[in-house]
Amino acid sequence: MKVLVVEDEKELSLSICDYLANEQFICEQAATYWAAQEKIELYDYACIILDINLPDGSGIDLLKQLKQQGKIDGVLIVSAKNSIDDKVYGLKAGADDYLTKPFHLSELAARVAAIIRRKSFDGKNIINFDVLEIDLNQKMVKAKEQSLDLTKKEYELLLYFISNKNKVISKGAIALHLWGDDMDMTNNYDFIYTHIKNLRRKLVQAGASDYIQSVYGMGYKLAYSK
C-alpha cells in the first residue's frame, strides 16, 4: 500500500519511511505544502501522514482540499499540538486519526494500518476472497489452507487487486502503486507483466482460480464468478 509522508523535518520523515518500508508500505515524501498539493492532485494514496505545520502552508488546508475534491485517501495527522481543541479541529476537518509528537514509530505504523483496514477492507484484519485468506497483520496469504510464498511486490499487487476487485486497473496505475517515486515513467511495463504472471502462477498452483484478467488495451481486472 502506498503512503504519502507530508513532513518538513527531514530526519523524522526518513525515519517514518524507513520504518514503514520494513512494514511493507511504499512511501513517498513531501516536505512542503506545495509539493504535497501536487502529489495529492496527481495520485491516490492508501494513507497520508500529514503534519499540520508546514513551512509554506497549513496541513489542515491540504486536508480540506482532499475532502473538497472528493478523494478518499486516509489521513493521519501528526502534530506537536496536543490540545483537545486541536485534535477535535483536525478530526472535524476530515482526518481519520490524530497522533501527537513525539510518537513511537510502531504506534504510527499500527494507526496507518488501522486506517487502511477501515478505508479499504471494512476494518477487517482477515480478508477473504473466494478460497483466499489474507492476514493483514501477519502479511500472509493462504489458498485452501496452503500458505503462498509471495514476494513483497506480489503481496502488494494482490492486495491492490482485491481492494479494487471488478475494476479495470491500468498498467500505469499499477506501476505507480507498487513503485511510487521510484517508478521510471516509461511506456515499457514488461516488469509489471512479470509480477502478474508470477502471482497468477502461484495462485493457480495453490488451488485458487486464475482471478486476474487481462483487459486488452486497458490493463487488468481481478474478478471471480461462481
C-alpha positions as CSV (number, residue, x, y, z in Angstrom):
1,M,0.0,0.0,0.0
2,K,1.3,3.4,-0.9
3,V,1.7,6.1,1.8
4,L,2.5,9.8,1.4
5,V,4.5,11.4,4.3
6,V,4.0,15.1,4.4
7,E,6.6,16.3,6.9
8,D,9.2,19.0,6.8
9,E,11.5,17.5,9.4
10,K,13.8,15.6,7.1
11,E,15.2,13.1,9.7
12,L,11.7,12.3,11.0
13,S,10.3,11.9,7.5
14,L,13.2,9.5,6.6
15,S,12.7,7.6,9.9
16,I,9.0,7.1,9.2
17,C,9.6,6.0,5.6
18,D,12.4,3.5,6.7
19,Y,10.1,2.0,9.3
20,L,7.1,1.8,7.1
21,A,9.2,0.2,4.3
22,N,10.0,-2.6,6.7
23,E,6.3,-3.0,7.3
24,Q,5.8,-3.4,3.5
25,F,4.4,0.0,2.8
26,I,5.6,2.1,-0.2
27,C,6.4,5.6,0.9
28,E,6.6,8.9,-0.9
29,Q,7.7,12.1,0.7
30,A,6.7,15.8,0.5
31,A,8.4,18.4,2.7
32,T,6.4,21.4,1.7
33,Y,2.7,22.4,1.3
34,W,3.1,22.9,-2.5
35,A,5.0,19.6,-3.0
36,A,2.3,17.8,-1.1
37,Q,-0.5,19.5,-3.0
38,E,1.0,18.5,-6.3
39,K,1.2,14.8,-5.3
40,I,-2.3,14.8,-3.8
41,E,-3.7,16.2,-7.0
42,L,-1.9,13.7,-9.2
43,Y,-2.0,10.5,-7.2
44,D,-4.1,8.5,-4.8
45,Y,-2.7,7.1,-1.5
46,A,-3.9,4.4,0.9
47,C,-2.9,6.8,3.7
48,I,-1.4,10.3,4.0
49,I,0.6,11.1,7.1
50,L,0.1,14.8,7.4
51,D,2.0,17.3,9.6
52,I,-0.2,20.4,10.3
53,N,2.7,22.9,10.5
54,L,4.4,23.2,7.1
55,P,6.9,25.9,6.2
56,D,4.8,27.3,3.4
57,G,1.2,26.4,4.4
58,S,-1.2,24.5,6.6
59,G,-1.7,20.8,6.6
60,I,-5.3,21.5,7.5
61,D,-5.8,23.4,4.2
62,L,-4.4,20.3,2.4
63,L,-6.9,18.1,4.3
64,K,-9.8,20.4,3.3
65,Q,-8.7,20.3,-0.3
66,L,-8.8,16.5,-0.2
67,K,-12.3,16.5,1.0
68,Q,-13.4,19.2,-1.5
69,Q,-12.1,17.0,-4.3
70,G,-14.0,14.0,-3.0
71,K,-10.8,11.9,-2.6
72,I,-10.9,9.0,-0.1
73,D,-7.3,8.8,0.9
74,G,-7.0,8.0,4.6
75,V,-5.4,10.8,6.6
76,L,-3.4,10.6,9.9
77,I,-2.4,14.0,11.3
78,V,0.9,14.1,13.2
79,S,1.4,17.3,15.2
80,A,3.2,18.8,18.1
81,K,0.0,20.3,19.2
82,N,-1.6,18.3,22.0
83,S,-4.7,20.2,23.0
84,I,-8.1,18.7,22.7
85,D,-9.3,21.6,20.6
86,D,-6.5,20.9,18.0
87,K,-7.4,17.2,17.9
88,V,-11.1,17.9,17.5
89,Y,-10.5,20.5,14.8
90,G,-8.3,18.1,12.8
91,L,-10.8,15.3,13.1
92,K,-13.7,17.5,12.2
93,A,-11.8,18.7,9.1
94,G,-11.8,15.2,7.9
95,A,-8.8,13.4,9.4
96,D,-9.2,9.7,10.2
97,D,-6.8,9.9,13.2
98,Y,-4.6,12.2,15.1
99,L,-1.2,11.4,16.7
100,T,0.8,13.8,18.9
101,K,4.6,14.2,18.5
102,P,6.8,12.7,19.8
103,F,5.5,9.2,19.0
104,H,6.8,5.7,18.6
105,L,7.1,4.6,15.0
106,S,5.4,1.3,15.9
107,E,2.3,3.1,17.0
108,L,2.3,5.3,13.9
109,A,2.6,2.1,11.7
110,A,-0.3,0.5,13.6
111,R,-2.5,3.5,13.2
112,V,-1.7,3.7,9.5
113,A,-2.6,0.0,9.1
114,A,-5.8,0.6,11.0
115,I,-6.9,3.5,8.8
116,I,-6.2,1.4,5.7
117,R,-8.2,-1.5,7.0
118,R,-11.2,0.8,7.7
119,K,-10.9,2.5,4.3
120,S,-10.2,-0.5,2.1
121,F,-11.3,-3.6,4.0
122,D,-14.1,-2.6,6.3
123,G,-11.9,-2.7,9.3
124,K,-11.1,-6.4,9.0
125,N,-7.7,-8.0,9.8
126,I,-8.6,-11.1,7.8
127,I,-9.6,-10.6,4.2
128,N,-11.4,-13.5,2.3
129,F,-11.8,-13.7,-1.4
130,D,-13.1,-17.0,-2.8
131,V,-10.6,-19.6,-1.4
132,L,-8.0,-16.9,-0.5
133,E,-7.4,-15.8,3.1
134,I,-5.2,-12.8,3.7
135,D,-4.0,-11.9,7.2
136,L,-3.2,-8.2,7.1
137,N,-1.4,-8.3,10.4
138,Q,0.9,-11.2,9.6
139,K,1.0,-10.3,5.9
140,M,0.3,-13.9,5.0
141,V,-1.8,-15.3,2.2
142,K,-3.4,-18.8,2.2
143,A,-5.3,-20.6,-0.5
144,K,-7.3,-23.6,0.8
145,E,-5.2,-23.5,4.0
146,Q,-2.0,-23.7,1.9
147,S,0.4,-20.8,2.5
148,L,1.6,-18.9,-0.6
149,D,5.2,-17.8,-0.8
150,L,4.7,-14.3,-2.3
151,T,7.3,-11.6,-2.7
152,K,6.7,-8.2,-1.3
153,K,5.6,-6.9,-4.7
154,E,3.3,-9.9,-5.4
155,Y,1.7,-9.4,-1.9
156,E,1.1,-5.7,-2.6
157,L,-0.2,-6.4,-6.0
158,L,-2.7,-9.0,-4.8
159,L,-4.0,-6.6,-2.1
160,Y,-4.3,-3.8,-4.7
161,F,-6.3,-6.0,-6.9
162,I,-8.6,-7.2,-4.1
163,S,-9.2,-3.6,-2.8
164,N,-10.2,-2.8,-6.4
165,K,-11.9,-6.0,-7.4
166,N,-14.1,-5.9,-10.5
167,K,-12.4,-2.7,-11.6
168,V,-10.1,-2.3,-14.6
169,I,-6.7,-1.1,-13.4
170,S,-4.3,0.4,-15.9
171,K,-0.6,-0.7,-16.1
172,G,0.4,2.9,-15.2
173,A,-1.7,2.9,-12.0
174,I,-0.2,-0.5,-11.0
175,A,3.3,0.8,-11.6
176,L,2.7,4.0,-9.6
177,H,1.1,2.0,-6.7
178,L,3.9,-0.5,-6.5
179,W,6.9,1.8,-7.1
180,G,5.8,5.3,-6.3
181,D,8.5,7.9,-6.7
182,D,11.0,5.2,-7.8
183,M,8.9,4.5,-10.8
184,D,10.7,5.2,-14.1
185,M,8.0,6.8,-16.2
186,T,8.4,5.0,-19.4
187,N,5.9,3.1,-21.6
188,N,7.6,-0.2,-21.0
189,Y,5.7,-2.2,-18.4
190,D,7.2,-5.6,-19.0
191,F,8.2,-5.8,-15.3
192,I,4.5,-5.5,-14.4
193,Y,3.6,-8.4,-16.7
194,T,6.3,-10.5,-15.0
195,H,5.0,-9.8,-11.5
196,I,1.4,-10.5,-12.6
197,K,2.4,-13.7,-14.4
198,N,4.3,-15.0,-11.3
199,L,1.4,-14.1,-9.0
200,R,-1.1,-15.9,-11.3
201,R,1.1,-18.9,-11.4
202,K,1.4,-19.1,-7.6
203,L,-2.4,-18.7,-7.1
204,V,-3.2,-21.5,-9.5
205,Q,-0.6,-23.8,-8.1
206,A,-2.1,-23.3,-4.7
207,G,-5.5,-24.4,-5.9
208,A,-7.1,-21.0,-6.5
209,S,-8.6,-19.8,-9.7
210,D,-6.9,-17.5,-12.2
211,Y,-8.7,-14.4,-11.0
212,I,-6.6,-11.8,-12.8
213,Q,-8.0,-11.0,-16.2
214,S,-6.2,-9.1,-19.0
215,V,-8.4,-6.3,-20.5
216,Y,-7.0,-5.6,-23.9
217,G,-5.7,-2.1,-24.3
218,M,-6.7,-1.1,-20.8
219,G,-5.0,-3.1,-18.1
220,Y,-6.0,-5.8,-15.7
221,K,-9.0,-6.7,-13.6
222,L,-9.5,-9.1,-10.7
223,A,-12.8,-10.9,-10.7
224,Y,-14.4,-14.2,-9.6
225,S,-17.7,-15.6,-10.6
226,K,-19.0,-19.0,-9.4
